Amino acid sequence: VATILVFSLLGINTISAQKEKELIYDGNNNYHSSRNVQAMNNYREALKINPALKKANFNLGDAIYKEALGIKNAKDQATPIMGMKPDSLANIMLDEAAAQFDVVSQTVSHKDTLHKALHNLGNCRLKQQNYQGAVDAYKKSLKVDPKDEDTRYNLAYALKKLKEQQKKDKDKNKDQQQQQKQDQQPQMS
């Protein structure tokens, strides 16, 4: 009886592993055919079977990122999607993609995968105009692979945008302080 039980459990694990691989394979085909929503569903199903599948996490992040960019770049799409403006939905999706890349970056030891996950995390933050988050992710990515020119370029761009944002914020604060001073000055009747 124990032998039958062991072989039954091994059979279930083998079927599970085959289903995971099939779902990831189908997800990859859908992704490469620009069927991002179907790809996301395939990767999510694989993660339901085995939440430890880092490949599914990474690929899910990629599919979500790609779909979010499609929504964000659709200028002619003035109608709300699921009751939201396209930019709002895209930002939510970018947050989800970033979460997937963050999971991968915290759990993998393979340097190439870690580097790509951090690079993609930076890309998500950059698209959200979270320049400090992008800078942080790109710096971590460069610590893993200091020779990657794409990451180095993106880091320089994010730093430039961060400085511009900080200057705008500083100018805005100055204007607000000046306005407050004018509002506090007594006026003649």
C-alpha positions as a printed NumPy array, in Angstrom:
array([[  0.   ,   0.   ,   0.   ],
       [  2.84 ,   2.401,   0.874],
       [  4.519,   1.678,  -2.454],
       [  1.327,   2.449,  -4.354],
       [  0.905,   5.685,  -2.401],
       [  4.478,   6.779,  -3.202],
       [  4.065,   6.047,  -6.908],
       [  0.721,   7.87 ,  -6.932],
       [  2.296,  10.971,  -5.399],
       [  5.184,  10.84 ,  -7.88 ],
       [  2.68 ,  10.602, -10.72 ],
       [  0.777,  13.645,  -9.45 ],
       [  4.004,  15.645,  -9.181],
       [  5.002,  14.655, -12.721],
       [  1.604,  15.676, -14.104],
       [  1.833,  18.962, -12.19 ],
       [  5.303,  19.7  , -13.551],
       [  4.17 ,  18.917, -17.094],
       [  1.157,  21.229, -16.722],
       [  3.405,  24.032, -15.394],
       [  5.76 ,  23.68 , -18.36 ],
       [  2.846,  23.572, -20.783],
       [  1.332,  26.728, -19.312],
       [  4.661,  28.588, -19.463],
       [  5.206,  27.37 , -23.04 ],
       [  1.705,  28.549, -24.052],
       [  2.306,  31.825, -22.23 ],
       [  5.549,  32.365, -24.116],
       [  3.824,  31.681, -27.448],
       [  1.047,  34.107, -26.583],
       [  3.575,  36.724, -25.444],
       [  5.562,  36.475, -28.678],
       [  2.312,  36.709, -30.665],
       [  1.385,  39.928, -28.789],
       [ -1.495,  38.209, -26.991],
       [ -0.403,  39.637, -23.67 ],
       [ -3.638,  39.082, -21.76 ],
       [ -3.661,  35.392, -22.694],
       [  0.02 ,  35.158, -21.76 ],
       [ -0.693,  36.745, -18.375],
       [ -3.459,  34.197, -17.777],
       [ -1.131,  31.311, -18.686],
       [  1.58 ,  32.52 , -16.31 ],
       [ -0.919,  33.099, -13.499],
       [ -2.284,  29.571, -13.925],
       [  1.265,  28.175, -13.757],
       [  1.856,  30.177, -10.569],
       [ -1.329,  28.763,  -9.047],
       [  0.117,  25.281,  -9.517],
       [  3.574,  26.267,  -8.287],
       [  4.041,  29.739,  -6.746],
       [  7.822,  29.202,  -6.667],
       [  8.169,  29.336, -10.475],
       [ 10.502,  32.31 , -10.92 ],
       [ 10.342,  31.967, -14.702],
       [  6.557,  32.41 , -14.551],
       [  6.943,  35.43 , -12.226],
       [  9.472,  37.043, -14.555],
       [  7.474,  36.327, -17.705],
       [  4.263,  37.523, -16.053],
       [  6.011,  40.796, -15.22 ],
       [  7.126,  41.134, -18.841],
       [  3.637,  40.45 , -20.207],
       [  2.017,  42.922, -17.806],
       [  4.669,  45.556, -18.632],
       [  4.135,  45.096, -22.372],
       [  0.339,  45.353, -22.021],
       [  0.629,  48.421, -19.778],
       [  2.802,  50.181, -22.361],
       [  0.246,  49.368, -25.038],
       [ -2.5  ,  50.943, -22.948],
       [ -0.348,  53.932, -21.969],
       [  0.686,  54.589, -25.577],
       [ -2.84 ,  54.312, -27.013],
       [ -3.432,  58.053, -27.41 ],
       [ -6.708,  57.588, -29.306],
       [ -8.196,  55.592, -26.446],
       [-10.189,  58.301, -24.703],
       [-12.827,  55.935, -23.336],
       [-12.357,  54.507, -19.873],
       [-11.233,  50.894, -19.523],
       [-12.881,  49.014, -16.678],
       [-14.092,  52.399, -15.408],
       [-10.585,  53.895, -15.351],
       [ -8.653,  56.258, -17.53 ],
       [ -6.024,  54.424, -19.623],
       [ -3.139,  56.121, -17.774],
       [ -4.513,  55.049, -14.393],
       [ -4.946,  51.446, -15.517],
       [ -1.464,  51.434, -17.057],
       [  0.046,  52.694, -13.787],
       [ -1.72 ,  49.975, -11.798],
       [ -0.414,  47.395, -14.255],
       [  3.103,  48.833, -14.045],
       [  2.904,  48.47 , -10.256],
       [  1.932,  44.831, -10.689],
       [  4.736,  44.221, -13.186],
       [  7.211,  45.886, -10.81 ],
       [  5.973,  43.624,  -7.999],
       [  6.676,  40.554, -10.149],
       [ 10.198,  41.75 , -10.969],
       [ 10.767,  42.566,  -7.299],
       [  9.746,  39.03 ,  -6.29 ],
       [ 12.204,  37.607,  -8.798],
       [ 15.006,  39.971,  -7.747],
       [ 14.628,  38.953,  -4.105],
       [ 14.511,  35.212,  -4.696],
       [ 16.903,  34.312,  -7.521],
       [ 20.617,  33.808,  -7.34 ],
       [ 21.315,  33.514, -11.072],
       [ 23.123,  36.765, -11.911],
       [ 21.705,  37.222, -15.415],
       [ 18.112,  36.791, -14.224],
       [ 18.718,  39.055, -11.227],
       [ 20.222,  41.733, -13.472],
       [ 17.293,  41.579, -15.923],
       [ 14.694,  41.646, -13.15 ],
       [ 16.266,  44.749, -11.59 ],
       [ 16.639,  46.413, -14.998],
       [ 12.962,  45.737, -15.764],
       [ 11.957,  46.987, -12.314],
       [ 13.776,  50.221, -13.164],
       [ 11.93 ,  50.409, -16.481],
       [  8.573,  50.097, -14.7  ],
       [  9.472,  52.881, -12.288],
       [ 10.764,  55.058, -15.12 ],
       [  7.48 ,  54.708, -17.04 ],
       [  5.625,  55.701, -13.864],
       [  7.852,  58.77 , -13.543],
       [  9.11 ,  57.426, -10.204],
       [ 12.624,  58.511, -11.048],
       [ 14.116,  57.782,  -7.62 ],
       [ 12.763,  54.231,  -7.755],
       [ 14.165,  53.83 , -11.27 ],
       [ 17.585,  55.132, -10.215],
       [ 17.687,  52.735,  -7.256],
       [ 16.753,  49.716,  -9.392],
       [ 19.232,  50.583, -12.159],
       [ 22.04 ,  51.028,  -9.624],
       [ 21.317,  47.592,  -8.143],
       [ 21.226,  46.129, -11.642],
       [ 24.616,  47.645, -12.459],
       [ 26.087,  46.155,  -9.285],
       [ 25.188,  42.739, -10.692],
       [ 26.346,  43.499, -14.265],
       [ 28.47 ,  46.677, -14.406],
       [ 29.088,  46.3  , -18.15 ],
       [ 25.474,  46.596, -19.33 ],
       [ 25.295,  49.715, -21.482],
       [ 21.482,  49.732, -21.701],
       [ 21.168,  49.886, -17.933],
       [ 23.898,  52.525, -17.735],
       [ 22.054,  54.647, -20.343],
       [ 18.726,  54.228, -18.535],
       [ 20.366,  55.181, -15.238],
       [ 21.777,  58.367, -16.764],
       [ 18.36 ,  59.22 , -18.224],
       [ 16.585,  58.54 , -14.908],
       [ 19.128,  60.694, -13.04 ],
       [ 18.572,  63.537, -15.517],
       [ 14.783,  63.281, -15.118],
       [ 15.147,  63.085, -11.318],
       [ 17.179,  66.314, -11.26 ],
       [ 14.605,  68.027, -13.49 ],
       [ 11.81 ,  66.851, -11.2  ],
       [ 13.646,  68.052,  -8.094],
       [ 14.241,  71.454,  -9.716],
       [ 10.536,  71.733, -10.618],
       [  9.564,  70.778,  -7.076],
       [ 11.978,  73.34 ,  -5.646],
       [ 10.643,  76.075,  -7.95 ],
       [  7.065,  75.115,  -7.089],
       [  7.835,  75.318,  -3.355],
       [  9.398,  78.768,  -3.866],
       [  6.317,  79.98 ,  -5.707],
       [  4.044,  78.638,  -2.959],
       [  6.112,  80.346,  -0.251],
       [  5.997,  83.643,  -2.125],
       [  2.233,  83.311,  -2.547],
       [  1.84 ,  82.609,   1.181],
       [  3.897,  85.704,   2.031],
       [  1.741,  87.845,  -0.249],
       [ -1.421,  86.44 ,   1.277],
       [ -0.166,  87.257,   4.787],
       [  0.716,  90.903,   4.044],
       [ -1.945,  93.379,   5.172],
       [ -3.757,  95.048,   2.35 ],
       [ -4.984,  98.62 ,   2.291],
       [ -8.686,  99.194,   2.059]])
